[in-house]
Amino acid sequence: MLSYFLGSVIAATLMLCSQVPDSRPISKESERAIDADLSEFAWLAGDWKSDGPGNEYEELWLPAKGGSMVGIFRLIVDGKLASISALNLQQDGKKVKMRLRGLTPELNPAGEKPAVMVLVAKSKGSADFVNQFEGAQPHALHVTSPGGRLHVAVESVKDGVPSQFELKFRRHRS
């Protein structure tokens, strides 16, 4: 009986904590958020793979359902799991947001809070997101799908110095 009570208290606490508004300052760039519908991201659904020297990058996106498209990213370095990211494209009224949460191989959170990216530009097979919160990383995310491929460019700013890395995926399985 005590374990049921404690479990209920923990579950209720977690639910309440997850509903606390985020107090991080909103970025000026996020004010450029544009209207979009999740159905416009159908091109993203599927299984994507990219290889680099000693590294494998994989990203899997499920089709839209229940107001979201859920994705998972994994990085394999020298044959071992190095990191995981949980991804969620979510309809938020007339806007689309992308939430990202880095995880360690043991599924512990990497970083303090999930990134919340807002859509600021789109065209057929292309989307640009910026971080909703001032100073949070990554700063921006550019996703394009030219010719059945998937290109992801991630921009970050650390100590005022911008950096970017790019991944080029091919469709692995449909």
N, C-alpha and C positions, 0 to 999 in steps of 0.2 A: 504494500500500500504506500509506504514511504517513497519507494522508487518511482511509482506512478505519479505521486504528488510532485516530486522533484523534477521529473521529466516534463510535467505540465508547466511548472514554473519556468524552467529553462526555455521551453518552446515559446511561451508567452513573452518572455523577456527578449528572445531573439526577434520575434515578430515586431515588438514595439521598437527595438533598436533599429531595425531595418526601415522603419517608417519615419525616423527622425530626419528632418531636412538637412541636406549637406550645407555646412556653413562656410565652405571655401568660396573666395571671391570669384564672381563670374567674369570671364574674359570678354573684352570688347569685341573680339572677332566672332564670338559665339552669337552676338546680336544679329549677325548676317544670316542666321538659320533660315532655310527656305522650306516651303511646303513640299511634301512628297508623299507618295503612297508606297507601302511596303511591296506591293505587287510589281513596282518598277525595278526591283532588285532580283527578279527571278533568274537573271543571267548569272548570278553569283552562286546559286545552288549547285552542289556537286563536290567531287573529290579532286583536290588539286595537289600537285607535288612539284618540288624544286630541289635540285641537287647542287651542292657546292663542294669545294675541296674538303672532304672529311665530314661534311654536314648534310643532313637531309631535313627538309622543311615540308611539312604536310599541313594542309588546311582542308577541313570538311565543313560544308554548309548545308544544312537541311532546308527544304522548301518552307516558305512562309506558312505558318499555322498558328492560330490563337493570338494573332497580333505581333508575332516575332519570328525572326529567322535565327536559329541557333547555330553557332559554329564552334569548332574546336581547332586549335593550332598546336602542333607539337614540333619540337626541335630535337633532332637526334645528332649528337656530336660524337664522332669516333665510335659509332655503334651503340651509344648509351643515351637514354632519355635525359635531356638537359633541362627542358622547360616545357610548360603547357600554358596555353591561354584559353580561357573561356570567352566566347564572343556572343553578343546578342544584339542583333539589329531589331529595334523595337519601335512600333508605331506609337507615337506620343501626341495624341490629338491629330493635328494636320502635319506634324513634323515627324522625322525619322531620326532616332538617336542610335548610336552604337556604343554599347558598354563592353569594356574589355577588362578582364581580370587575369593577371599573370599568376601562375601557380608553380610551385616547386614540384619535382617528381613525386614528393610525398603528399602532394595536394595541399600544402600550406600556402597561404596567400603570399605573393611576392609583391611587396609594396604595401602602403597603408590602406589605400582605398582604390576601388575600381576606377578606371578612366571612363569618362562620359564624353563622347564625341558627338557634335551636332553636324548635320548635313548642311553645307554652305554652297555647294554647286553640284549639278548633275547633268548628265546627258545620257543617251542610250549607251549602256555598257560602261559608264564612268560615274564615279562619285568622289567628292572631296569632303572630308570631315575635319573640324578643328575641335580642340579640347574645350569643353564648356567652362573649365575652371582656370583662372589665371595662374600661370607658372607650372601647371600640372603637365606631366609627360605621358604619352607622347604629345607633342604640340599639334601636329597635323598628320593626316592619313589620306593618301590619294590611291584610289583603287580603280583600275581600268581593265577592260577585257577585250584587247584587240585580237581579232582573228582566232577566237576560241582559247586564248591564253589569259592568264590573270597576272597583272602587274600590281604590286603593292609597294608604295614608297612611304616610308615612315620618317617624319621630321621630328627632331628633338632639339631643345635648346638647353644647354647646361652652362652655367656661369656666363651667360650672354653669348656663348659660342654655338651657332647652329650646326647641326649635323644631319645627315640623311643616309639611310640605307635602303636598298631596293631589293625586292625578291621578285623573280619571274617564274611563275608556275605554269605547268601544262596540266590539262585535264587528265587525271589519272584513271578514273572510272566515272561513268555517268550515273 
